[in-house]
Every structure is written in structure tokens, then in C-alpha cells.
């Protein structure tokens, strides 16, 4: 059951990344590209977590997910900073 849920998380993150890529192609907003990259990283994190069969809280893969969240925060801050210049 655990592998099924990890696979579901991986697929969900990949689909979300594809949606953000589609929005980026139509608007060319950097925020959407950053969000797409962050969700691809999260999807790869879930896939690696199932592949290596390690506990979530005792592995180096937790750092990868942390980097994805840092990327999301960076995208939000970058968007807010660039909107003030206009």
C-alpha cells in the first residue's frame, strides 16, 4: 500500500508540473517555470523514496524535498519583487 501511495504522489506531482509548464508556455512567466521545476523535483523525490525503500525521516531525500520548497519560496519572492518594479 505504501508503494501505491508513493506512486500516486509521484504521478500527482508530475501532472501538476505539466500544468505549470503549459501555463508557462502561454504566458512566459518565470514563476510558472520555477513551480514546474519544484514539482518535478518533488515527483522525483517521491519516486526515489519508493525506489530506495528508506524511511522518509531518516534519509538524505528529505533534503531534496526541502530544496523544492525553497525553490517555491524563491519563485514567490521573485514574483513579488518583480511586480514592484512595474
SULHUSUL-V986565 format. One record per backbone hydrogen bond with DSSP energy under -1.0 kcal/mol. NH is the residue of the N-H (numbers start at 1). CO is the residue of the C=O. If there is no record, write none. Layout:
BEGIN
nh & co
NH & CO
NH & CO
END
This chain:
BEGIN
nh & co
5 & 1
6 & 2
7 & 3
8 & 4
9 & 5
10 & 6
11 & 7
12 & 8
13 & 9
14 & 10
15 & 11
16 & 12
17 & 13
18 & 14
19 & 15
20 & 16
21 & 17
22 & 18
23 & 19
24 & 20
25 & 21
26 & 22
27 & 23
28 & 24
33 & 29
34 & 30
35 & 31
36 & 32
37 & 33
38 & 34
39 & 35
40 & 36
41 & 37
42 & 38
43 & 39
44 & 40
45 & 41
46 & 42
47 & 43
48 & 44
49 & 45
50 & 46
51 & 47
52 & 48
62 & 59
63 & 60
65 & 61
66 & 62
67 & 63
68 & 64
69 & 65
70 & 66
71 & 67
72 & 68
73 & 69
74 & 70
75 & 71
76 & 72
77 & 73
78 & 74
79 & 75
80 & 76
81 & 77
82 & 78
83 & 79
END
